[in-house]
Amino acid sequence: MNYYEVVVGSQRYHGSSALTYSSDDKLELGQLVAVPLRTNTTVAYVEKLTTKPNYNVKPITRTWPLKLPANSIKLLDWLRNYYPGTSGVITSLFLPPSLPNKLDVIEDSGFTTPNTVDLPSLTPDQEKAMSTLAKSANSSVLLHGDTGSGKTRVYIEQAAKVISTGNSVLLLTPEIGLTAPLVEQFQAVFGEAVNLTHSQLTPAQRRQIWLKIAQAKNPVIAIGPRSALFLPFKKLSLIIMDEAHDYAYKQEQTPYYQTSRVAAQLASIHKAQFIMGTATPSVVDYFTFKSKGLPVIRMKSLATAQKQALPKLDYKLVDLRQRDNFTKSAWLSNDLIRSIEDSLANHEQTLLFLNRRGSARLVMCQQCGWQSKCPRCDVALTYHNDSYKMICHTCGFSANVPTACPVCSSPDLLFKAIGTKSLEEITHKLFPTAKIARFDSDTLEPDKLRHHFAALSQGQIDIIVGTQTIVKGFDLPNLAVVGVIQADSGLQIPDYSAAERSYQLISQVSGRVGRGHRPGKLFLQTYNPDNTQLKLAIDKKYEEFYDQELAERQKFGFPPFVYLLKISSARASRNSAQTAIQKLADSITSKKVRIWGPSPKYVEKANGKYRWQIVIRSTSRSELIDIARSLPGNTQYDIDPTDLL
């Protein structure tokens, strides 16, 4: 009889160590097995041979002639150390949801030479990018390319080089909805070597892709969201993270990993090149690349520049305080309505963008644009109707709601904004004959964006209404007008990341027009038309924005100058939630950390529970990891959070 310590991949297992099982057979390290775990059977892998323990052990029930690659195990071990979390949850990321009794060998599609013949020739910016990539074969590279500069063309060219050497490629996207155009472009070049994976696939489909990659003898290309990081790659030489700035890359449940950090580690293990492609790098990422002297490739010219003269983007900042410009609608200016009418007459498209997260209850003056801010954190205060207080959801500062604007004395204070559903209804009334489609998080599955990309690209939808989803990386040739309903709504989010998110969103949405297909018009409706960040985003002056934002973060003590840990407690009453989190805060004795709060979460009550939080910051990440590991089981935490809401 042989005894083995195996690592189980089940979210039901909350321990941190391997478990011991017996087997009549001799097994290899990393081999996949099935083991009983209480009343269930789960997939696991063999960690090491051990001696017979002094207690009865259960036998391994099934084995497969398949191993978890050594590089996957290295990444798994790193993940367990870098992000607090139970072994079962973390291991389940790496293993298939199930395996058949008999393992069939999946037929390999065979090596296919990439078909780059029909691709457009590289622009000068793209050629420079390829030259830099060639000099940085095993390095992390930031591909900072403006919207429309042709980053995807660079991805394909670099992937073709890797595939031709017999090695594999991983292409990450922030959301499922963004995979369709990328898959289409990559399949045109690489054919059956392209594998699409995401959470909406059935367990059998995901298992099939896992097995295909695990057994592949020829190079493969995997395209998918962050979960694709944990596929069992063998010869991985290129990892691409498209739209690298996107906040969807942050895992919002245990182990709360940030995709860019895991991808960089995966690249290091495989000695692969890691490309982070984005038009608007995060402040933390840009700081990291600059401070470490890693390559930053700048692409500013549109990919169509060599074919035709580019039309200049015509944009207008519309002052929301000038109400005589809103006689036909309270939310759509007369200027914007006229341009929509013209685009409909010319059979062109309009996109109306509204940042849904900016529709929370905030205190703002409609006359001068004043907005309540925390004097400690310089983030927006959130209005709480039940207590009639304005509260900072970062540090807990609170203040009474003013009866009039403290700047201009106007009593005309705004407490909430419009939502996308209301905007869709307004648009239908204004343009009853137009074909209108709304895309946001509330859209039902048949109406999700990924199912309608072809219709959007072909101009079959006249007016597109939506949130962030509709401004991420899509090229719409028929788009002529973009209207941002509240351009500064992102700045109203009560969080240190508000300025960065706003800059990124405005850059992305403004990049939907003026891409070389046709003349474009951009309308940004704002209470503060003189806002510096809005103008920097429109004019694509990222370096200026970065310098300003970095100075602000250094002044107030936010990343990249500190690490953050967000801890929250949910209870049946407000008092019990506040008491529980205060007790936890009092129990933290480390002198290497600073605690903010307690304060209510941005949405204080959810699912019948009141939620309060503290935020801990430190220059030592290991201190925060130790605190996270010592938390009681009924406490939630997020290490390296992307926001403090």
N, C-alpha and C positions, 0 to 999 in steps of 0.2 A: 504493500500500500504506500502511495506517495501523498505527501501533504504540501499544499500550496497556499500562499497568501495571494488572494485575488482582490482586485479593485472593482467594485460593483458600480454600474452606471444606472442608478435609480434615484429618483428624487425622494423616494420613501426612506432612503437610508440617510440619517442625519449625523452619522459618526464622521470621524476624521481619519481613521486608520483602515488598513486592509483587513479582510476577513479570511479566516482559514477554512479550507475545504479539503476533502480527500478525493483521490482518483486512483483507479487501478492502472491507468495509463501514465506514461511519462509525457509531460507537456513541456512546451517551449515557452520561454519568457515572451510576454506580449500576446500569446495565443488567446483567441476568443473562446469563451466558455459560457454555459448557462448554469446558474446556481440558484438554489432555493433561498429566498429572502422572506422569512416569516411564511405567509400563505401564498406568496407570489414567486414567480420565476423571473430572473432578470439576466440580461447580458452583462458579462464582466470580462476582464482580461487578467491573465496570470502575471503577477508582479515578481514573485520569486518562490523558489523551493524552500520549504522550512521543515523543521522537525515535528514529530507528533506531539500535539499539545496534551496537557493533563486533563482535558475535558473531551466529551464526545463531539465530533464534528459531523456535519452533513456532507454527503458526497456531491461532487460536481455531476450534474445530470446530463450534460451534453457538451461535446467539443466540436469545433470546426477547424478545418485545415487553413486557417486564416489568422493573420496576426495584425495587431494594431502597430503601425510603423513606429520605429524607434524615435523618429523625429516628432511624431504626434505625442508620444509619451513624455518627451522632453518639454514640449509646450504645455502639456497637462500639469506636469510637476511645477513649472514656472507659474502657471496660472493659480495653482493652489497656494503658492507662497505670496504672490503679488496681490491677490484679491481674496478677502475673507469669504469663506463659503464652505458648505459641507462637501465632503469628498464625493458623495453620491450625485449631488447636483452638478458639480463641475465635470465629473467623469461622463455623465449622461450626454454632455455636449459632444463628446468625441465618438460615441458608439452609436450604431444604428438602433432604431427603436425596437427592432426584433430581427431575428434571422430564421430562415426556413430550416426544417429538420435536416434536409439534404441540401448541401451547398452546390448549386449549379454554377459552372464556369460561364461567366457572361462573355459573349463573343466580342472580341475587340474589333472596332471598326477599321483598324489598320491605319497606317501613317498616310496622311494626305498633305501634299505640298501646298502651302498657303497660296490662294489665288489673289494676288495683289495687282493683277494686270489692269483691271477696270477701275482701280482707285484713282482719284485725282492726284496729280503730282503735288509734292510737298511745297508749301510756301516757305519763304526765307526763314520765318520764325520757327516753323516746324523742323526745317533742316538743322537749325542751330540747336533745337531741343534734342534732336536725334544725336547730334555730335556730342552734346554734354552727357546724354545717357550712355553713350558708348564708352565714355571715360569714367563712368561711375557704376560699373557692372555689379558690384556687391554692396552698393550703398543705398541709403534712403535719399530720395530726391523729391523736392517739392516742385511740382509743375504748376506754376502760378499763371494760368492763362485766362484772359478775359473771356466773357461769354461770346461764343461765336468764333473764337480764335482757332478752333480745330484740335482740341485736346484728344478727342476720340480717334482722330486720324493718327495721332502719335501713338496712342495705345495699340492700335492695330499694327502699325509698322514695327513697334518694339516686340509685340507678341509674335509676329511672323518670324522675327529673327530667333526668338527663343524656341518656338515650335520646330523650326528648321534644324536646330541642334539636338532635337530629341527630348527636350525638357518641357515641363508643363507650366500653365499660367493660371492664376487666380485673379478674377476681376470682381471687385466688391462694389455694390450699389447700396445706397442708403435705404431704399424702399423697393418693394416688389413692383410697384407701378412704374418704376424707372427702368426695369429690365428689358421691356419689350423692344424699344428701339435699339438698344445695345446688342441684344441677342440677334436681332435681324441683321445688323451690320456685321457682326462677327461671324454668323453662320454663312453669310455671303462669301466670306474669305476662307473660313476654316471648316465649313461643312459639319460633318458628324462629330468632329472633335469637341464641339461646343456642348456643354452640359449645363442646363438651367436648374438651379435648386432654390427652393424657398419654403416657408412654413405653410403655404397654402396647398402644397402637394400632399397626397395621401401618404400614410406611413409606408405603404408598399412602394410608392414611387420614390420616396426619399431613401428607402432601403436599397432600391435598385441602383440609384445614383451612387450611393455610398459604396456598394459592392463593385460597381463599374470602375470607380476611381481606385479602389483598393487593389483590384486585379489587373488594372490597365498595364499593358506592356508598351504601349505607344503613348506619346504625349497627349494630354487632354487640356481643355480650357474649361474651367468652372466659373459660372457667372451667378451671383446671388448676393443676398444681404449678409449681415455680419456672421450668421451661423455657418456660412461656407468656410470660415476660417478653420473649422475643426474637421474638415474632410481628410481622409487618409492619403494625402499626397505622398508620392515617392520622390520623383525628381522635380521639385518645384524651383523654378529659376526666376519667376517674375510675379510680383503681387502688385496689383493696381487698385487704388482706392479712389473711385470716382466721386465727385461732389464731396470731397474729404471734409469740408467744413460742416456737413449736415449733422444736426443734433440727433437724428435717428440712429446714428452709429453708436450711441451710448445705450448699453443694456440697462433697462430700468428695473431689473430684478436680479436676485442673486445669480452670479457673482458681481453684478454691476460693473462689468468691464467696459473700457473704452476701446473701440475697434482699432484705432490707430496704434495704440500701445501693444495690443496683442499681435497685430499684423507686423509691426516692426520686430517683435520678438520672433515671430514665425519666420520672417525673412532672415534674421540673424542665424537661426538654427539651420536653415536650408542653404545659407550663404547665397541668398537670392537678392535681387534688386527690388526695392519697395518704392513705388511711385505714388505720391499723394497729389491727385489732380483736383484743382479748385480755382474758381475765379475770385474767391474771397476767403483766403486762409484764416483759420481761427487765430486769435492773438497768441494763444499759448503755443500753437504749432509753429507759427512764424518766428516767435521768440526762440523756440527750441532750435530751429534750423539755423537762425542767425548766430545764436550764442555758441553752437557746436561747430559752426563753419561747414555745415552740410550744403550740398548744391541746391540753389534756388533758380529754376528756369523761368524766365519772364516771357510771356507771349502776349503781345498787345494788338497785333494786326488781325483783322478778321480773315478767316480762311478764304473768303470770296474776293479778297482785295486784288488778287492777280488777274481776275476775270473781268471785272467791271469797276467803274467808279462807284464808291460807296456814298449812298445818300446820307446826309447829315441828320442825326436824330433831332427831331423837333420836339422839345419838351416845354411844359408850362407848369409853374408852381401856382396852384389855385389857392387863394386865401379863404379858408373856411369861415373866417370871421366876416367876410363881405357877403352878407346874406342876400343882397340884391342880385347876386349871381346865382342864386338858388331858388328862382321863382317857379320852376317846373317840378322840382324835386328837392326835398330837404337834404338829400345825400349826394345827388348827382348834379354837378354844376351845369349851367346853361352851355358853357363852352364844351364840356365833355359830351353832353347830349347831342349838340350839333355835329360833333365829329363822329359819333356813333351813327347818326342818321346818314352822314356822307358815306361811311364805310358800308352800311347796308345797301345803299344805292349803287355802290361800286362792287358789290358782291365780295366784300372783304370782311375779315373777322375783327371782333373786339374782345378784349380780355378785361374783366373787372375784378380787381384783386382786393381782398379784405383780409387783414391779419386777424384771424379768429381769436387768438390769445389776447389781443388788445381790446376785447369787448367786455372785459370785467368791469366791475364798478370802481370807477376812479373819480377823483375830484379835480375838475378842470374848469377854467373860465372860458366861456364861449366868446367873450369880447376881446381879451388880450392874449389868450392862450396860456395864461399862468397854470401851473400844475403843482399840486402839493408834493413835496419831496422830503425825505428824511434828512435831517441835518447831520446825522452820523455817517450815513452810508451813501447819500446822494442818489438814492433810488426812489421810485414813486411810492407814495403811501396808498394803501388800499382802503376804500371806504367799506365799513361794516354797518349794515343797516340796523342790526339788532342792538348794537351798543352805541350807535351814532358816533363812532370813533374812526379816525384814520390811523392805520397801524402799519408799521414797517415789518415786512415779513422776512427781513434779514436779521435785524437786531432786537426787535420787539418795541421800539419807540412808538408812542401813541400820542395823538393830539385830537382836540375837539375839531369838529367840522366848522369852518368859518361861515358866517351868514352872508358874507360878501367877499369878493376877491380882494386879497391884501395888497394887490398891485394897483388895480384900476378902480376898486370899490364897486364894481358891477355885481349885482345880486344874481346874475345869469350864470349859475354854476351848473356844469354838466356832470351827471352821475353815472351814466352808462352809454355805450355806443351800440351801433347797429350790428346785426349778425348776418351771416351769408344767406340764410333762408329768407330773411326780410328783404335783403338786397335783390334776391331772385324775384320775389313777388313784385317789388317796385319796378324792376326791369321789364317784367311781363306786361305791366300796365302801361309803361311808356312806349314799348315796342311790341305790340300784340301780334304782329305777323312774323316776328323774328323767331328763329329756332334757338332756344336758350338751354344751356346745360350747366348744372351746378356740380362741382367736385370738391368735397371736403370730407372730414372724418365721419360725418353723419350719413354720407351717401351709401345706399344699400349696395350689396355685392354686384348685382347685374349692371349697376350704373357706375361702378368704380372706373377710375381714369384708365387703368390698364386695358379695359375692354373696349375703349373708345378712341384709342390713340390714332388708328387709321382714319376714322371719321374726322378727328380734329386736324390731322395733317392734310387731309384732302379738302378742308374748308366746308365740310357738311354742317358744321355748327356755327351759327352766326355770332352769338354772344356767349362767352365762357365766363362763368361766375365761380369764384372759388378762393381757397386759401393757399397755403404754401405749396401744396402738392402740384399746382398748375404752373409753377414758375421754376421748377427744378429740371434744367437741362433739356427741355423740349424745344425742337425747332419747328415752328409753325409758319410755313411759307406764305400763307394767306393773311397773317395777322398784320393789321395796319394801325390799330388803336389800342393802347393800354391805359386803363384808368385805375389809379390807386386811390381808393375811397378815403382812407385816413392814413396818409403817408407817415405820420409821426405816432401812430398807435403803438408801434413796436417800442418806442421810447417810453411809453406809459407803463410797460411791464415793470413791476416793482422788484427789479433784480439787477445785480451788477453786470449781467451779460446783455442788458437791454440795448445798449448802444451798438454792440457787435452784431446782435441778431438783426437789428434794424438796418444797419449798413449792409449786411449780407442779403437781406430780403429785397431791399430797394435796388441793390446791384443786380440781383437775379431777375427781378421783375422788369427793370429797365432794359435788361439784356434780351428780352423776348422780342423787341422791335429793333429796327435798324441793323439787321443782320445781313443786309445785302440783297434781300429778296424784293423789297419794295420800300418806298418811303414810309416812315413810321412816325406816329405821334404819341407822346407820353404825357399824361396829365397826373400830377401829384397834388392831391387835395390835402392841405395841411393847415393847422392852426398857427404854425410857425414857419412861414415861407423863407425866413432868414436862417433857418437851422443849418449849421455848418455840416453836420453829418449827412444830411440829405443831399446837399450839393456835392460833397465829396464822393458819395455813392454814385450819383448820376454821372459825374465826371470821371469816375474810375480812378480816383486818387487814393489808392489803398495805402501807400506809404505814409501819407499825411494823416490819414485816419489812424493807422497803427501807432504812430508816434504819440498822438493825442491820447488814445485809449490806454496805451502802456503807461503813460505818465499818471493817468487817473488811477489805474489799478495799483501802481506802486504807492501812490499817496494814501489810498484807503485800505491797502493790504488785501488784495485779491490775487488769484492766479494770473500770471505764472510765478508770483513772488512768494506764495504760500500754497500749501496743500489744504484741502477742505474735506471734512467729514460731516455729513448731515444725518442727524439722529431724530427720529420722531416716535411719538407714542399716540395711540388711538384708544379712546375710552368712551363710555356711554354718555358721560357728562363733560362739560367744559372744565369744571373744577377738578375732576379726577384726572383728566388728560394733562392739565397744567401742573397739578401736584406730582404726577408720576414723572414727567419730564424734568421738573425742578429737582426732584429727589435724585434722579440719575445724574443731573448736572453737578449736584453737590457731592456725588460719589467720585467724581473724576478729580484726582489729586495731582496729576502730572503738571509740573511747572513749565513744561515745554510747549504747552498749548494755551490757546485763548478761546474762551467760550462766549458766543453770542446767544442771547435769548434767556429764557424761553419766549417763544412767540407763536401765535397761531400760524398754521400753514396757509398758503395763498388761498386755497379752498379749504376753509376750516372744517366744515362738516361734510363727510362723504360716507355713503352706505350706513347712515344712522350713527356714525361715530364722529366724535370731535377729535381733531388731530392737532397736536402741538409739537414743536420741534426746537432743537438747539443746533447751532452750527459751530463746529470746532475747527479752528485753523491752527496750523503749525508749519514751521519750516522743515520739520522731520516727518516724513510720511510714515515711517515705521512706528512712531508714537501713535498715529491715528489708526494704524492697522491693529496694534495691541489693544486699543480701546474698543475697536469694532469687534474683535474676537472675544472680548470679555462681557459683551452686552447680554442682558437677559433675553430669553427666547421670544418674549412678546413685544420686542422693540424692533423697529425698522431702521435701517441705516443705508446710506449711499456714500461710498468712498469715491472721491474725485467727481462730485456732482457737476453737471453742466449748468445748473441753476440752483438757486436757494429758495425756490417758491414752495 
